[in-house]
Amino acid sequence: MVKHESEKSRFVIEQDGKESVLDYVVSGSTVNFTHTYVPFRLRGKGLAEELVSAGLTWAKDESLDITASCSYVKKFL
């Protein structure tokens, strides 16, 4: 389950005591997704895609312009 930690500007999935994270920065009416990280042992389970999907849905709901300096997120734009 994806949690939005807006005070830390990130989306998080906690699993097996580890955190998978999608970080972002909001500037004016634009959000830049800057970094996606999934711990090695949790890779291949679709967690990064789940994080990006939640982040993009949130950005669209907030009517933000979307950019990505994270290469993983760029694949979804």
Buried (B, 14 or more C-beta within 10 A) or exposed (E): EBEBEEEEBBBBBEBEEEBBBBBBEEEEEEBBBBBBBBBEEBEEEEBBBBBBBBBBEBBEEEEBEBBBEBEBBEEEE
